[in-house]
């Protein structure tokens, strides 16, 4: 079984910069913003830390899913259907 190689984060940003930014940086910015909001106001720190943990987990899962999509698109693009289709001469043999 071949070793699984994950796409580096830089390559994901090169392939689809807007989607990569929204899935990676967006949730992390929301988590940091909520933690800062809890520190500056009398908001419950337990809820803020819980929200931040959920957002970080979402960013990890969403980024891994996006990397899988990019790998699948690259794999499907590398297939050549013309080479895989047998010709009439090959079918008669």
Secondary structure, 3 states (H helix, E strand, C coil): CCCCCCCCHHHHHHHCHHHHHHHHHHHHHHHHHHHHHHHHCCCCHHHHHHHHHHHHHHHHHHHHHHHHHHHHHHHHHHCCHHHHCCCHHHHHC
